[in-house]
Amino acid sequence: MLRITVDLHPAGVSVLRRTVGTMTIANVTNLSDVSDYHVNASEGPNPLTGLPAKTCVCKVYRHQRRQSVWALIGAAIAALERANWSDS
């Protein structure tokens, strides 16, 4: 399983760091060369836009595992952009 955490460091100051989003990507097809993945993501509330916290669950289908990890993360992000998010 991959776990991606997106942290904001305002003005590069780490003591002000806050997590703005997380995503997990889990292989659900026994590590086949062409695999499917379960994706679970969440975002915290955004005080700048007034948007509430939200979550999303979706899948990536038929991903070629021999690609870069960044290709999988990109496919997961594309799936999240097409999915329906729910307010937390």
C-alpha positions in Angstrom: 0.0 0.0 0.0 1.1 3.5 -0.8 0.3 6.4 1.6 0.7 9.9 0.3 0.5 12.9 2.6 0.3 16.4 1.4 1.6 18.9 3.9 1.5 22.7 3.7 4.5 24.6 5.1 3.4 28.3 5.1 6.4 30.4 3.9 8.5 27.3 4.3 8.2 27.3 8.1 7.9 23.7 9.2 6.6 24.5 12.7 3.5 25.9 10.9 3.0 22.7 8.9 -0.4 21.3 8.5 -1.7 18.3 6.5 -4.1 19.3 3.8 -4.7 15.9 2.2 -4.0 12.2 2.4 -4.4 9.3 -0.1 -3.9 5.6 0.2 -3.5 3.3 -2.9 -3.9 -0.4 -2.3 -3.4 -3.2 -4.9 -6.5 -5.5 -4.9 -5.4 -8.0 -7.5 -2.5 -10.0 -5.9 0.2 -7.9 -7.5 -0.6 -9.0 -11.0 1.4 -7.4 -13.9 -1.8 -5.6 -14.7 -3.5 -4.6 -11.5 -6.5 -2.9 -10.0 -6.2 -0.5 -7.0 -8.5 0.8 -4.3 -8.0 4.5 -3.7 -9.1 6.4 -0.6 -8.5 10.1 -0.2 -9.4 12.9 2.1 -8.9 16.7 2.3 -9.1 18.8 5.3 -11.4 21.9 5.4 -10.0 24.8 3.4 -10.3 28.1 5.4 -9.3 30.2 2.3 -12.2 28.9 0.2 -14.6 28.0 2.9 -14.9 24.4 1.6 -15.5 21.7 4.2 -13.5 18.6 4.7 -14.2 15.8 2.2 -13.5 12.2 1.4 -13.5 10.0 -1.7 -13.2 6.3 -2.5 -12.6 5.1 -6.1 -10.6 2.5 -8.1 -7.9 2.5 -10.7 -8.4 -0.4 -13.1 -5.9 -2.3 -15.3 -2.8 -0.4 -14.3 0.5 -1.7 -15.7 2.6 -2.3 -12.5 6.0 -2.1 -14.3 5.5 1.7 -14.7 6.9 4.3 -12.3 5.2 4.9 -9.0 4.4 8.4 -10.3 2.3 6.9 -13.1 0.2 5.0 -10.4 -0.2 8.2 -8.3 -1.2 10.1 -11.5 -3.8 7.4 -12.4 -5.1 7.6 -8.8 -5.4 11.4 -9.0 -7.2 11.2 -12.4 -9.6 8.7 -10.9 -10.2 11.0 -7.9 -10.9 13.9 -10.3 -13.7 11.9 -12.0 -15.2 10.6 -8.7 -17.8 12.0 -6.4 -16.5 13.4 -3.2 -18.5 13.4 0.0 -18.4 16.0 2.8 -16.8 14.5 5.9 
